[in-house]
């Protein structure tokens, strides 16, 4: 599969529609889930018996190295240090600076689904992390190059197309013209599309 999730890196978007296309769920959430799934399809879980802290860390390093190789490129799959950085970045928001303190015990002692539970949560959290990073970078790149007038015009254009799906209390107060709010609207746009897709 091609790098749908990263093919827009460094691209200069000329319109709001181009930006929304670049952060569409098919290029973010769906793409990263498919690519991570492919990365782990050939991962030999049976090769990593886990019965203590060190064997768990060995498993985690190889697990995230496999993901890094697909998301960042094969050269990045050789670094154990980078694999741990990815692991901690992905789980930091939920489990703190050193998530291994919680997650290793879970895998070793088979709490909350054990290894299977960890793998499912790791995939879901990794998809969220990589997709959000992609979306945030693309939105910031686009908005940061706009003049004040262009920003207002872009906000009005977005409101005209998608305003009926946004919180009415914010729209009625013109919050879409306030940079932090509009920036957040755009970063949440792929989630909006996912919600609309799930209710159809």
Residue frames as qw, qx, qy, qz and C-alpha x, y, z in Angstrom:
[[0.000, 0.887, 0.462, 0.000, 0.00, 0.00, 0.00],
 [0.370, 0.550, -0.043, 0.748, 1.21, 3.51, -0.75],
 [0.310, -0.203, -0.513, 0.774, 1.79, 6.09, 1.94],
 [0.101, -0.710, -0.522, -0.462, -1.64, 7.63, 1.89],
 [0.473, -0.792, -0.328, 0.204, -1.17, 9.00, 5.36],
 [0.456, -0.625, 0.133, 0.619, 2.00, 10.90, 4.52],
 [0.564, 0.368, 0.471, 0.569, 1.86, 11.62, 0.82],
 [0.067, 0.920, 0.258, 0.286, 0.83, 15.22, 1.49],
 [0.616, -0.585, -0.058, 0.524, 3.92, 15.99, 3.61],
 [0.366, -0.350, 0.239, 0.829, 5.40, 19.36, 2.73],
 [0.214, 0.500, 0.637, 0.546, 2.71, 20.13, 0.14],
 [0.045, 0.177, 0.166, -0.969, 1.44, 23.71, -0.11],
 [0.190, 0.564, 0.804, -0.010, -2.35, 23.68, -0.20],
 [0.076, 0.132, 0.270, 0.951, -3.96, 26.30, -2.38],
 [0.486, -0.355, -0.279, -0.748, -7.51, 25.98, -1.12],
 [0.550, -0.285, 0.538, -0.572, -9.61, 24.86, 1.80],
 [0.933, 0.158, -0.024, -0.323, -10.90, 21.93, -0.25],
 [0.655, 0.466, -0.565, 0.186, -7.36, 20.70, -0.85],
 [0.097, -0.428, 0.696, -0.568, -6.67, 20.83, 2.86],
 [0.742, -0.099, 0.361, -0.557, -9.88, 18.98, 3.74],
 [0.895, 0.312, -0.281, -0.149, -9.01, 16.33, 1.17],
 [0.419, 0.505, -0.668, 0.351, -5.55, 15.90, 2.73],
 [0.172, -0.251, 0.733, -0.609, -6.99, 15.34, 6.21],
 [0.775, -0.063, -0.261, -0.572, -9.94, 13.22, 5.11],
 [0.763, -0.370, 0.480, -0.227, -10.32, 10.03, 7.21],
 [0.944, 0.322, 0.050, 0.049, -9.33, 7.94, 4.18],
 [0.544, 0.639, -0.328, 0.433, -5.93, 9.66, 4.26],
 [0.156, -0.595, 0.540, -0.575, -5.59, 9.73, 8.03],
 [0.648, -0.269, 0.561, -0.439, -7.48, 7.35, 10.31],
 [0.942, 0.245, 0.130, -0.187, -8.27, 4.72, 7.69],
 [0.615, 0.656, -0.413, 0.143, -4.85, 4.89, 6.11],
 [0.066, -0.590, 0.704, -0.390, -2.92, 4.55, 9.35],
 [0.772, -0.157, 0.492, -0.372, -5.13, 1.69, 10.55],
 [0.913, 0.397, -0.035, -0.087, -4.59, -0.19, 7.29],
 [0.466, 0.679, -0.508, 0.253, -0.85, 0.40, 7.32],
 [0.317, -0.499, 0.688, -0.422, -0.43, -0.62, 10.96],
 [0.894, 0.034, 0.314, -0.317, -2.55, -3.69, 10.29],
 [0.816, 0.521, -0.244, 0.056, -0.28, -4.62, 7.41],
 [0.122, 0.690, -0.623, 0.349, 2.79, -4.03, 9.58],
 [0.469, -0.347, 0.690, -0.428, 1.55, -6.46, 12.22],
 [0.904, 0.198, -0.073, -0.372, 0.14, -9.08, 9.86],
 [0.809, 0.342, -0.442, 0.181, 3.57, -10.68, 9.54],
 [0.142, -0.645, 0.557, -0.503, 4.61, -9.98, 13.12],
 [0.677, -0.040, -0.734, 0.028, 5.43, -13.25, 14.88],
 [0.504, -0.645, 0.191, -0.541, 3.85, -12.86, 18.32],
 [0.971, -0.219, -0.100, -0.012, 4.78, -16.45, 19.13],
 [0.697, 0.368, -0.304, 0.535, 8.46, -15.47, 18.96],
 [0.026, 0.505, -0.347, 0.790, 8.11, -13.27, 22.03],
 [0.614, -0.471, -0.630, 0.067, 7.20, -15.26, 25.13],
 [0.072, -0.638, 0.210, -0.737, 6.60, -12.73, 27.88],
 [0.731, -0.433, -0.521, 0.084, 7.16, -13.73, 31.50],
 [0.510, -0.544, -0.230, 0.625, 9.10, -10.86, 33.08],
 [0.041, 0.884, 0.046, -0.464, 9.94, -7.17, 32.67],
 [0.185, -0.533, 0.587, 0.581, 12.84, -7.71, 30.29],
 [0.281, 0.197, 0.865, 0.365, 11.05, -10.10, 27.94],
 [0.198, 0.802, 0.533, -0.182, 8.09, -7.68, 27.90],
 [0.017, -0.821, 0.176, 0.543, 10.32, -4.78, 26.95],
 [0.264, -0.229, 0.776, 0.525, 11.90, -6.90, 24.21],
 [0.272, 0.518, 0.799, 0.141, 8.43, -7.60, 22.85],
 [0.097, 0.888, 0.295, -0.338, 7.34, -3.95, 23.04],
 [0.153, -0.644, 0.425, 0.617, 10.51, -2.74, 21.29],
 [0.234, -0.007, 0.841, 0.487, 10.05, -5.18, 18.42],
 [0.212, 0.668, 0.710, -0.074, 6.32, -4.45, 18.19],
 [0.098, 0.914, 0.133, -0.370, 6.80, -0.70, 17.81],
 [0.240, -0.474, 0.594, 0.604, 9.88, -1.11, 15.62],
 [0.319, 0.303, 0.836, 0.328, 7.64, -3.00, 13.19],
 [0.154, 0.860, 0.467, -0.135, 5.14, -0.13, 13.22],
 [0.143, -0.801, 0.205, 0.543, 7.89, 2.48, 12.80],
 [0.376, -0.160, 0.722, 0.558, 9.27, 0.64, 9.79],
 [0.251, 0.548, 0.737, 0.306, 5.94, 0.97, 7.99],
 [0.017, -0.927, -0.344, 0.149, 4.95, 4.45, 9.13],
 [0.175, -0.890, 0.227, 0.354, 8.36, 6.17, 8.98],
 [0.580, 0.663, -0.463, -0.099, 10.30, 3.96, 6.59],
 [0.950, -0.039, -0.295, 0.094, 12.26, 0.73, 6.86],
 [0.463, 0.435, -0.451, 0.627, 15.42, 2.44, 8.12],
 [0.324, -0.507, 0.322, -0.730, 13.55, 3.53, 11.27],
 [0.904, -0.240, -0.178, -0.305, 12.59, -0.03, 12.12],
 [0.765, 0.194, -0.487, 0.375, 16.11, -0.88, 13.28],
 [0.083, 0.452, -0.425, 0.780, 16.20, 1.49, 16.24],
 [0.457, -0.422, -0.754, 0.210, 15.21, 0.07, 19.62],
 [0.174, -0.278, -0.327, 0.886, 15.53, 3.55, 21.13],
 [0.270, -0.004, -0.286, -0.919, 13.14, 5.05, 18.59],
 [0.471, -0.310, -0.781, -0.269, 10.70, 2.19, 19.17],
 [0.363, -0.440, -0.645, 0.509, 10.58, 3.08, 22.86],
 [0.011, 0.184, 0.034, -0.982, 10.14, 6.77, 22.03],
 [0.387, -0.160, -0.565, -0.711, 7.16, 5.86, 19.84],
 [0.478, -0.377, -0.790, 0.080, 5.70, 3.63, 22.56],
 [0.262, -0.405, -0.481, 0.732, 5.98, 6.37, 25.18],
 [0.113, 0.079, -0.184, -0.973, 4.69, 9.11, 22.88],
 [0.410, -0.249, -0.691, -0.541, 1.64, 7.07, 21.98],
 [0.562, -0.480, -0.673, 0.038, 0.69, 6.11, 25.53],
 [0.287, 0.061, -0.393, 0.871, 1.93, 9.16, 27.46],
 [0.329, -0.324, -0.094, -0.882, -1.38, 11.01, 27.47],
 [0.780, -0.351, -0.345, -0.387, -3.18, 8.08, 29.12],
 [0.895, -0.298, -0.278, 0.183, -0.51, 6.48, 31.28],
 [0.397, -0.882, 0.160, 0.198, 2.00, 9.23, 32.02],
 [0.145, 0.825, -0.515, -0.182, 5.67, 9.68, 31.20],
 [0.015, 0.364, -0.930, -0.043, 6.58, 6.01, 31.72],
 [0.782, -0.003, -0.094, -0.616, 3.63, 3.92, 30.51],
 [0.598, 0.210, -0.773, 0.018, 5.61, 0.70, 30.79],
 [0.099, -0.187, 0.742, -0.636, 5.04, 0.77, 34.56],
 [0.651, 0.143, 0.357, -0.655, 1.36, 0.11, 33.96],
 [0.776, 0.398, -0.249, -0.421, 1.34, -1.76, 30.68],
 [0.341, 0.410, -0.844, 0.063, 4.13, -4.24, 31.35],
 [0.287, -0.064, 0.817, -0.496, 2.35, -5.63, 34.41],
 [0.704, 0.316, 0.163, -0.615, -0.81, -5.88, 32.36],
 [0.685, 0.453, -0.514, -0.247, 0.91, -8.01, 29.70],
 [0.196, 0.366, -0.873, 0.257, 3.01, -10.12, 32.08],
 [0.196, 0.055, 0.834, -0.512, 0.17, -10.97, 34.49],
 [0.056, -0.326, -0.831, -0.447, -2.60, -11.07, 31.87],
 [0.081, 0.532, 0.508, -0.673, -4.65, -8.23, 33.35],
 [0.378, 0.679, 0.105, -0.621, -7.31, -6.56, 31.18],
 [0.806, 0.568, 0.002, -0.167, -6.86, -8.91, 28.27],
 [0.765, -0.335, 0.376, 0.402, -3.14, -9.42, 28.71],
 [0.335, -0.241, 0.520, 0.748, -1.11, -9.25, 25.51],
 [0.185, 0.505, 0.722, 0.435, -4.19, -9.33, 23.27],
 [0.115, -0.898, -0.400, 0.146, -5.72, -6.42, 25.14],
 [0.348, -0.650, 0.203, 0.645, -2.47, -4.50, 24.94],
 [0.344, 0.044, 0.645, 0.681, -2.12, -5.10, 21.19],
 [0.097, 0.712, 0.640, 0.273, -5.67, -3.91, 20.47],
 [0.213, -0.913, -0.190, 0.291, -5.22, -0.80, 22.60],
 [0.436, -0.450, 0.371, 0.686, -1.78, -0.16, 21.07],
 [0.304, 0.318, 0.661, 0.608, -3.19, -0.30, 17.53],
 [0.031, -0.848, -0.512, -0.132, -6.13, 1.99, 18.36],
 [0.342, -0.849, -0.031, 0.401, -3.93, 4.46, 20.23],
 [0.465, -0.239, 0.471, 0.711, -1.24, 4.44, 17.54],
 [0.243, 0.558, 0.623, 0.491, -3.82, 5.17, 14.83],
 [0.165, -0.928, -0.330, 0.048, -5.15, 8.07, 16.89],
 [0.468, -0.674, 0.166, 0.547, -1.66, 9.41, 17.57],
 [0.423, -0.058, 0.550, 0.718, -0.34, 9.25, 14.00],
 [0.151, 0.669, 0.612, 0.393, -3.59, 10.52, 12.46],
 [0.226, -0.924, -0.253, 0.174, -3.81, 13.45, 14.88],
 [0.466, -0.516, 0.284, 0.660, -0.18, 14.36, 14.24],
 [0.346, 0.238, 0.628, 0.655, -0.78, 14.33, 10.49],
 [0.001, -0.807, -0.544, -0.230, -3.97, 16.38, 10.77],
 [0.351, -0.849, -0.113, 0.378, -2.48, 18.94, 13.16],
 [0.455, -0.329, 0.393, 0.728, 0.56, 19.48, 10.96],
 [0.258, 0.401, 0.634, 0.609, -1.48, 19.91, 7.78],
 [0.111, -0.879, -0.457, -0.077, -3.97, 22.33, 9.36],
 [0.406, -0.768, 0.026, 0.495, -1.24, 24.43, 10.97],
 [0.451, -0.087, 0.491, 0.740, 0.76, 24.56, 7.73],
 [0.158, 0.588, 0.610, 0.506, -2.27, 25.81, 5.83],
 [0.216, -0.904, -0.368, -0.010, -3.58, 28.35, 8.31],
 [0.532, -0.605, 0.045, 0.591, -0.20, 29.79, 9.23],
 [0.391, 0.031, 0.438, 0.809, 0.36, 31.06, 5.69],
 [0.053, 0.737, 0.589, 0.327, -2.95, 32.95, 5.47],
 [0.063, 0.286, -0.144, 0.945, -3.29, 36.68, 5.94],
 [0.205, 0.202, 0.635, -0.717, -5.92, 37.96, 8.37],
 [0.563, 0.316, -0.083, -0.759, -8.38, 38.60, 5.54],
 [0.535, 0.213, -0.765, -0.288, -7.73, 35.19, 4.01],
 [0.074, -0.017, -0.907, 0.415, -8.24, 33.57, 7.38],
 [0.404, 0.279, 0.422, -0.762, -11.66, 35.19, 7.79],
 [0.605, 0.344, -0.369, -0.616, -12.64, 34.28, 4.21],
 [0.395, 0.167, -0.903, -0.037, -11.57, 30.67, 4.79],
 [0.111, 0.124, 0.799, -0.578, -13.52, 30.50, 8.03],
 [0.530, 0.334, 0.139, -0.767, -16.61, 31.83, 6.26],
 [0.556, 0.306, -0.645, -0.426, -16.16, 29.30, 3.45],
 [0.217, 0.045, -0.953, 0.205, -15.92, 26.45, 5.93],
 [0.278, 0.216, 0.593, -0.724, -18.95, 27.70, 7.84],
 [0.575, 0.314, -0.188, -0.732, -21.01, 27.88, 4.66],
 [0.591, 0.218, -0.733, -0.255, -20.25, 24.23, 3.88],
 [0.544, -0.073, -0.803, 0.230, -20.10, 22.64, 7.30],
 [0.135, -0.310, 0.366, -0.867, -21.61, 25.09, 9.78],
 [0.744, -0.273, -0.190, -0.579, -24.79, 23.07, 10.23],
 [0.865, -0.104, -0.475, 0.127, -22.71, 20.36, 11.90],
 [0.379, 0.271, -0.467, 0.751, -20.86, 22.69, 14.30],
 [0.242, -0.484, -0.668, 0.510, -21.90, 23.77, 17.83],
 [0.085, 0.787, 0.447, 0.417, -24.56, 26.44, 17.30],
 [0.394, -0.877, -0.161, 0.221, -23.56, 28.45, 20.36],
 [0.528, -0.398, 0.298, 0.689, -20.08, 29.02, 18.97],
 [0.336, 0.364, 0.565, 0.660, -21.24, 29.80, 15.45],
 [0.074, -0.870, -0.460, -0.165, -23.86, 32.30, 16.63],
 [0.385, -0.860, 0.019, 0.335, -21.14, 34.28, 18.41],
 [0.493, 0.832, -0.253, 0.018, -18.85, 34.32, 15.41],
 [0.667, -0.587, 0.445, 0.110, -16.37, 32.04, 17.14],
 [0.869, 0.285, 0.287, 0.286, -15.29, 30.59, 13.80],
 [0.365, 0.859, -0.102, 0.343, -13.48, 33.91, 13.20],
 [0.455, -0.789, 0.397, -0.112, -11.48, 33.46, 16.40],
 [0.439, 0.576, -0.684, -0.090, -8.25, 31.71, 15.32],
 [0.159, -0.273, 0.914, -0.257, -8.00, 29.08, 18.08],
 [0.655, 0.232, 0.539, -0.477, -11.62, 28.01, 17.61],
 [0.723, 0.576, -0.159, -0.347, -11.47, 27.78, 13.83],
 [0.227, 0.549, -0.805, 0.007, -8.15, 25.96, 13.98],
 [0.347, -0.099, 0.868, -0.340, -9.76, 23.44, 16.30],
 [0.736, 0.403, 0.224, -0.496, -12.81, 23.11, 14.03],
 [0.610, 0.594, -0.474, -0.226, -10.51, 22.10, 11.17],
 [0.062, 0.415, -0.891, 0.176, -8.49, 19.69, 13.29],
 [0.469, 0.085, 0.764, -0.434, -11.73, 18.01, 14.38],
 [0.591, 0.391, -0.238, -0.664, -13.11, 17.88, 10.82],
 [0.418, 0.213, -0.863, -0.189, -11.98, 14.28, 10.14],
 [0.061, 0.115, 0.879, -0.460, -13.69, 13.19, 13.37],
 [0.488, 0.352, 0.205, -0.772, -16.85, 14.92, 12.19],
 [0.576, 0.341, -0.553, -0.495, -16.71, 12.92, 8.97],
 [0.221, 0.094, -0.962, 0.133, -16.17, 9.70, 10.90],
 [0.276, 0.230, 0.667, -0.653, -19.25, 10.44, 13.04],
 [0.580, 0.402, -0.079, -0.705, -21.33, 11.17, 9.94],
 [0.457, 0.297, -0.791, -0.277, -20.08, 7.98, 8.32],
 [0.075, 0.011, -0.945, 0.319, -21.00, 5.91, 11.38],
 [0.365, 0.321, 0.556, -0.674, -24.58, 7.18, 11.60],
 [0.526, 0.367, -0.348, -0.684, -25.42, 6.54, 7.96]]
